[in-house]
Amino acid sequence: MLKILISPGAFKHSLTAQQASQAIKEGLTRSGLLAETVSIPIADGGNGTLDVFLATSPNSMRVTITVRNPLGQPVKASYGLLQDGKVAVIEMAQASGIELIPHAERNPLKASSYGTGQLMLDALNRGAKHFIIGLGGSATVDAGLGCLQALGWVALDHDGRKLVQQGGGVLNRVASLDRAGVDARWAACTITLVVDVDNPPYGENGAARVFGGQKGATPAQIEVLDEGIQSFLRILSHSAQRDVTALAGGGSAGALSAGLVGAFNAQIVRGIDYILDFLNFEAYLSECQLLITGEGHLDSQTLEGKGPLGVAQRARARGLMTVALVGGISVDDAVLREMGFDVVMPIVSQPMELNDAILNAHVLLERAALRLGYLLRSIPSLGHGKRQEH
């Protein structure tokens, strides 16, 4: 019997990775395909990372507290505790994410990562020793200043006065940093930063120039942010006695990753690989003959290291076929095949508005899986899901 591994990521604004897995399974079942399915939802450090860890970790616990959103307003945010509370999983977008702010109010000059620091501190107070922090989907470009302030770091201006203002717009005003107020318990903790980009903190490919625009920054503001990150990280590097100004991946989450490396000696890891290893993905893959993945939009960012690419490349290494069910595609077919996707099937079967597609994502995905099931039933050569080379 054909054994299929179902491993989609989240469909942004519509389905979690778990919901997407369920929709695909339902469609395959309805098709009458004689197959055994195993569902391992995935994430890469961005949207859905917390849910994946909670869903796959025995005796995990979701903790919800009130923190500051990127503009300082109260918001409910959750994190996870695993392994008897010793491991905390924090999805920074829960507290500092771009989706928390209406489009018209997005302004990285003012947006702060303070709420992410509040989540970390709460987990520390509950006994966590190892922190896994997913850094996708941020609204901020503050190099982690807000997060550090929540954790006891004090930023001083050129007159030696404490800076209480937050956001990327004040980075250029920071003249020195004082860590006297940082909890001593952090010295015994480890922090793993799960990232889905490898951009440096600043410069042509840095946090402000590449991602600032989509967070609401104007071209002039992007220049201010880029200069501010550079200035702030030089000061942090001096204070921490460790150079964090050119870290690969240091530009993730508005350079929050570089800030946490400098302030707490955090480690940056490639999100999808770290999470797949945590999930013991290879063991599941070794028992299957076909991989089905998917996401809302398969685009150039997917090919830079997002979840579907990670699982497709692992399947290719084992000679297995990968089918991706997606809401949209904006990558050339030849490139997709070269990167490990054998078949990419859009789930939208007729012209419709984006909002309608989002609202009906479960039905659309289930029907796409139904059609895929019919196809697999009708082609004996695909019965074992092995890759066919041409």
FENLINCOR-V840252 format. One record per backbone hydrogen bond with DSSP energy under -0.5 kcal/mol. NH is the residue of the N-H (numbers start at 1). CO is the residue of the C=O. If there is no record, write none. Layout:
BEGIN
[[NH/CO] [NH/CO]]
END
This chain:
BEGIN
[[2/34] [4/2] [4/36] [5/290] [6/4] [6/38] [7/5] [7/292] [9/294] [11/15] [12/10] [14/11] [15/11] [20/16] [21/17] [22/18] [23/19] [24/20] [25/21] [26/22] [27/23] [28/24] [29/25] [30/26] [31/27] [32/29] [33/28] [35/33] [36/2] [38/4] [40/6] [40/38] [42/8] [49/46] [52/48] [53/49] [54/50] [55/51] [56/52] [57/53] [57/54] [58/56] [60/57] [61/81] [63/61] [63/79] [65/77] [67/65] [67/75] [69/73] [72/69] [75/67] [77/65] [79/63] [80/89] [81/61] [82/87] [86/82] [86/83] [87/82] [88/130] [89/80] [90/88] [90/132] [92/90] [92/134] [94/91] [95/92] [96/92] [97/93] [98/137] [100/97] [101/98] [105/102] [106/102] [106/103] [110/107] [111/107] [112/70] [116/113] [117/113] [118/114] [119/115] [120/116] [121/117] [122/118] [123/119] [124/120] [125/121] [126/122] [126/123] [127/124] [128/123] [129/86] [130/86] [131/190] [132/88] [132/130] [133/131] [133/192] [134/90] [134/132] [135/194] [136/45] [139/96] [141/108] [143/254] [145/142] [148/144] [149/145] [150/146] [151/147] [152/149] [153/148] [154/178] [156/176] [157/161] [160/157] [163/155] [164/162] [168/108] [168/111] [169/109] [170/167] [171/168] [173/170] [174/171] [175/156] [175/173] [176/156] [178/154] [181/152] [182/179] [183/151] [186/183] [187/184] [188/185] [189/186] [190/129] [192/131] [193/191] [193/267] [194/133] [194/192] [195/193] [195/269] [206/203] [207/201] [210/206] [211/207] [212/207] [212/208] [215/211] [215/212] [216/213] [217/212] [222/218] [223/219] [224/220] [225/221] [226/222] [227/223] [228/224] [229/225] [230/226] [231/227] [232/228] [233/229] [234/230] [235/231] [236/232] [237/233] [238/234] [239/235] [240/236] [241/237] [242/237] [244/242] [247/244] [249/198] [250/247] [251/199] [252/249] [254/251] [255/251] [256/252] [256/253] [257/252] [258/250] [259/255] [260/256] [261/257] [262/258] [263/259] [264/260] [265/261] [266/260] [267/191] [269/193] [271/195] [272/305] [274/270] [275/271] [276/272] [277/273] [278/274] [279/275] [280/277] [281/276] [283/280] [284/280] [285/281] [286/282] [287/284] [288/285] [289/3] [290/3] [291/321] [292/5] [293/323] [295/325] [296/10] [298/328] [299/297] [302/299] [303/299] [304/301] [305/302] [306/302] [310/306] [311/307] [312/308] [313/309] [314/310] [315/311] [316/312] [317/313] [318/314] [318/315] [319/316] [320/315] [321/289] [321/385] [323/291] [324/343] [325/293] [326/324] [326/345] [327/295] [328/296] [330/298] [336/332] [337/333] [338/334] [339/335] [340/336] [340/337] [341/336] [342/322] [342/340] [343/322] [345/324] [346/344] [347/326] [349/347] [357/353] [358/354] [359/355] [360/356] [361/358] [364/360] [365/361] [366/362] [367/363] [368/364] [369/365] [370/366] [371/367] [372/368] [373/369] [374/370] [375/371] [376/372] [377/373] [378/374] [379/375] [380/378] [382/379] [383/380] [385/382] [387/319] [389/387]]
END
